[in-house]
Amino acid sequence: MEKDKVGVDQNKITKIVLFKGQKIRKTIYQNEWWFSVIAVVGALTDSLDPNDYWHKMKTRVKDEEKIELSTICRQLKLESSDGKKYETDCANTEGIFRIIQSIPSPKAEPFKRWLAKVGHERVQEIENPELATKRTRMLYKLKGYSDDWIEKRMRGIFIREELTDEWQKRGAAEQKDYEILTAEISKATFGVTPSDYKKLKNLKRENLRDHMDDLELIFVMLGERSTTEIHRTKNSQGMPKLKSDATTGGDIAGGARKKLEQRLGKSIVSKNNYLKSPQDRKKL
C-alpha cells in the first residue's frame, strides 16, 4: 500500500484502538498516533492494577532482555474518566507492538499471532514485490472500490513513488520538502493545497487520494507525471528548481482540468467523499 513519508498504517491503528471491544485512549503527537500503554496492558492482561503490572513488566524486560521499554514511551496528556487530562506513558504504533510482544498473557496471543503473520507477509513481499500489489488491490476491493478505480489508484501510487524517488535524488531532504512540493503541484492542478482539499471533503487523517473520484485521480497523476518528466528533462537539482518544476507540472494538469470543466459545465474539484456511502459512490 502507498506509504506517506510520515504517517501510520490505518489498518494497524484499527487493531490497536479496539481490543475485544475495549477502546484504547490515544492522541496525536508529532503527526502520528500515540496510545496509552496502561490501557493496552489493561486490555491484554487480567491484572487488577495495570499500572503496577506495567511497572513490574518494565523491570522484568530490563533484567531478562536488557531492553528499557520506557525509552520507547513518552509522557503525554490523555483525558481520564473524570474528564481531566493527565500525563501517562504512551507509545506509537511501533512501540505498542514491541510492548505487546513482552506481555505473557493468553489475551495477547491472538495479537502476537497477527503480528507474526504480518511480519511473514512483509518478508514475502520483499522477496516478491508483486504480492504487495496483490494485497493492496484486495484491501481496496474489500473496502468497496470498483476495479476501474483500483486500477487508477494503483497506477497513481506507482507514479507518486517515481516522483518522490526523483525528489530524493535531486535534493528534497526532509519531509517538509515533500509536503511543499506536493502542495505546489496540488495548487497548480486543483487550485487548493492538499490540506484545504481534505477540509473540502471533510477528511481528517484519512488519505485524500483514497477519497477522490476517477477524474480527480487522473489529474493528480497528470500533474505528478508531468513534474517527473520535467525534472528529468531539465536535470533539476535543489529545492528552488524542484519547486518551479512542480508548479509547471501542476499547471499542465490544471490547464487540462479547466478545459474539461468548461466542457462539462461543472467543477472537477469535488467535496464528495468516495467512501462515505454506497449511494455517494454511485453518484460519482
C-alpha positions in Angstrom: 0.0 0.0 0.0 1.1 3.6 -0.6 3.2 4.9 2.3 3.5 8.5 3.3 6.9 9.8 4.3 5.4 10.4 7.7 2.3 8.6 8.8 0.9 5.4 10.2 -0.9 2.4 8.7 -4.6 2.8 9.3 -5.3 -0.9 9.5 -2.8 -1.3 12.3 -4.4 1.6 14.1 -7.8 0.0 13.9 -6.5 -3.2 15.6 -4.8 -1.2 18.3 -7.8 1.1 19.1 -10.1 -1.8 19.8 -9.0 -4.7 21.9 -12.0 -7.1 22.2 -14.4 -4.1 22.2 -12.3 -2.0 24.7 -11.3 1.4 23.3 -7.7 2.4 23.8 -7.1 6.1 24.6 -4.9 7.8 22.1 -3.6 11.2 21.0 -1.8 12.8 18.1 1.9 13.7 18.8 4.4 14.7 16.1 1.9 13.8 13.4 1.3 10.2 14.5 -0.9 8.3 16.9 0.3 7.6 20.4 -1.6 5.1 22.6 -2.0 4.7 26.3 0.3 1.9 27.4 -1.6 1.3 30.6 -4.9 1.0 28.6 -3.2 -1.6 26.3 -1.8 -3.5 29.3 -5.2 -3.5 31.0 -6.9 -4.8 27.9 -4.5 -7.6 27.3 -3.9 -8.9 30.8 -6.0 -10.0 33.8 -4.3 -7.6 36.1 -6.4 -5.6 38.6 -3.7 -3.0 38.7 -2.4 -2.3 35.1 -0.1 0.5 36.5 1.6 -2.0 38.8 1.7 -4.6 36.0 3.4 -2.1 33.7 6.0 -1.1 36.3 6.9 -4.8 37.0 6.9 -5.6 33.3 9.5 -2.9 32.6 11.7 -4.3 35.4 11.4 -7.9 34.1 12.1 -7.0 30.5 15.1 -4.9 31.5 16.5 -7.9 33.6 15.7 -10.6 31.0 16.0 -8.9 27.7 18.3 -5.9 28.6 15.8 -3.6 27.0 14.4 -0.4 28.5 10.8 -0.3 27.4 10.4 3.2 28.9 12.7 4.5 26.2 10.1 3.9 23.6 7.4 5.8 25.6 6.6 9.4 26.1 4.6 11.1 28.9 1.6 12.6 27.1 -1.6 14.1 28.4 -4.7 11.9 27.9 -8.2 12.5 29.1 -9.2 10.4 32.1 -12.6 9.1 33.2 -13.0 12.3 35.3 -12.8 14.4 32.2 -9.4 15.9 33.1 -6.1 15.3 31.3 -3.2 13.6 33.0 0.3 12.7 31.8 0.6 9.0 31.1 3.0 6.6 29.4 2.2 6.5 25.7 3.8 4.7 22.7 3.4 5.0 19.0 2.3 2.1 16.8 5.7 0.5 16.6 6.3 0.9 20.3 2.9 -0.6 21.2 3.7 -3.6 19.0 7.0 -4.1 20.9 5.3 -3.8 24.3 2.7 -6.4 23.3 5.4 -8.9 22.4 6.6 -8.8 26.0 3.1 -9.4 27.6 2.9 -13.1 28.7 -0.8 -13.2 28.7 -3.2 -15.5 26.8 -5.2 -12.4 25.8 -2.1 -11.1 24.0 -1.5 -14.3 22.0 -4.0 -13.6 19.2 -2.4 -10.2 18.6 1.1 -11.8 18.6 -0.1 -14.3 16.0 -1.4 -11.5 13.9 1.9 -9.6 14.2 3.8 -12.8 13.2 1.5 -13.2 10.2 2.0 -9.5 9.2 5.8 -9.9 9.6 5.8 -13.1 7.5 3.7 -11.3 4.8 6.2 -8.4 4.7 9.1 -10.8 4.2 7.2 -12.4 1.4 6.6 -9.0 -0.2 10.3 -8.1 0.0 11.1 -11.4 -1.8 8.3 -10.9 -4.3 7.0 -7.3 -4.6 4.1 -8.4 -6.7 2.5 -9.9 -3.6 2.3 -6.4 -2.0 0.5 -5.1 -5.1 -2.0 -8.0 -5.0 -2.7 -7.4 -1.3 -3.2 -3.7 -1.8 -5.7 -4.5 -4.6 -7.5 -6.9 -2.3 -7.7 -4.4 0.5 -9.2 -1.7 -1.8 -11.7 -4.3 -3.2 -12.8 -5.3 0.4 -13.4 -1.6 1.1 -15.9 -1.4 -1.8 -13.8 0.2 -4.6 -14.5 -0.7 -8.2 -12.0 -2.5 -10.3 -11.6 0.6 -12.6 -11.0 2.9 -9.6 -8.4 0.5 -8.2 -6.5 0.4 -11.4 -6.2 4.2 -11.4 -5.3 4.3 -7.8 -2.6 1.6 -8.2 -1.2 3.5 -11.2 -1.2 6.7 -9.2 0.8 5.0 -6.4 3.5 4.0 -8.9 3.6 7.5 -10.4 3.9 9.0 -7.0 6.7 6.7 -6.0 8.6 7.6 -9.2 8.2 11.3 -8.4 9.3 11.0 -4.7 12.4 9.0 -5.8 13.3 11.8 -8.2 12.8 14.4 -5.3 15.1 12.4 -3.1 17.8 12.1 -5.7 17.6 15.8 -6.5 17.7 17.5 -3.1 14.4 17.1 -1.3 16.0 16.0 2.0 13.2 16.4 4.6 9.5 15.5 5.0 8.7 19.2 4.8 10.3 19.4 1.4 7.9 16.7 0.1 5.0 18.5 1.6 6.0 21.8 -0.1 6.5 20.2 -3.5 3.2 18.3 -3.3 1.3 21.4 -2.3 2.8 23.3 -5.3 1.5 20.6 -7.7 -1.9 20.5 -6.0 -2.3 24.3 -6.0 -1.5 24.5 -9.7 -3.6 21.4 -10.6 -6.7 22.0 -8.4 -6.4 25.5 -7.0 -6.1 24.2 -3.5 -3.5 22.6 -1.3 -3.9 19.0 -0.1 -4.8 20.2 3.4 -7.5 22.5 2.0 -8.7 19.7 -0.2 -9.1 17.4 2.8 -11.1 20.1 4.6 -13.4 20.4 1.5 -14.0 16.7 1.6 -14.4 16.8 5.4 -11.5 14.5 6.0 -9.2 14.4 9.0 -6.3 11.9 8.9 -7.7 9.8 6.1 -5.7 9.5 2.9 -7.0 12.2 0.5 -6.5 10.2 -2.7 -8.5 7.3 -1.3 -11.5 9.6 -1.3 -11.0 11.1 -4.8 -13.1 10.1 -7.8 -11.8 8.9 -11.2 -11.2 12.3 -12.7 -9.6 13.7 -9.6 -7.1 10.8 -9.6 -6.4 11.3 -13.3 -5.5 14.9 -12.8 -3.3 14.1 -9.8 -1.4 11.6 -12.0 -1.1 14.1 -14.8 0.3 16.7 -12.5 2.8 14.4 -10.9 3.9 12.5 -14.0 4.4 15.8 -15.8 6.6 17.1 -12.9 8.7 13.9 -13.0 9.4 14.3 -16.7 10.3 18.0 -16.3 12.7 17.1 -13.5 14.4 14.5 -15.7 14.5 16.7 -18.9 15.9 19.7 -17.1 18.0 17.6 -14.7 16.8 19.9 -11.9 18.7 20.0 -8.6 17.8 21.7 -5.3 14.5 22.8 -3.8 14.1 26.1 -5.7 14.2 24.4 -9.1 12.2 21.4 -8.0 9.5 23.8 -6.7 9.5 25.6 -10.0 9.1 22.3 -11.9 6.3 21.3 -9.5 4.4 24.4 -10.3 4.9 23.9 -14.0 3.8 20.3 -13.9 0.7 21.2 -11.9 -0.1 24.0 -14.4 -0.2 21.4 -17.2 -2.7 19.3 -15.3 -4.6 22.4 -14.1 -5.0 23.7 -17.7 -6.4 20.4 -18.8 -8.7 20.4 -15.8 -10.1 23.8 -16.6 -10.7 22.9 -20.2 -12.7 19.8 -19.2 -14.6 21.8 -16.6 -15.7 24.3 -19.3 -17.0 21.4 -21.5 -18.7 19.7 -18.6 -20.1 22.9 -17.0 -19.1 21.7 -13.5 -16.1 21.6 -11.3 -13.8 18.6 -11.1 -12.7 19.6 -7.6 -15.4 17.8 -5.5 -16.4 17.8 -1.9 -17.7 14.3 -2.4 -16.1 11.6 -0.2 -15.6 8.4 -2.2 -16.1 6.1 0.8 -18.8 8.0 2.6 -21.6 5.6 1.5 -22.6 3.3 -1.4 -25.1 5.9 -2.5 -22.4 8.6 -2.8 -20.2 6.3 -4.8 -22.9 5.7 -7.3 -23.2 9.5 -7.8 -19.5 9.9 -8.6 
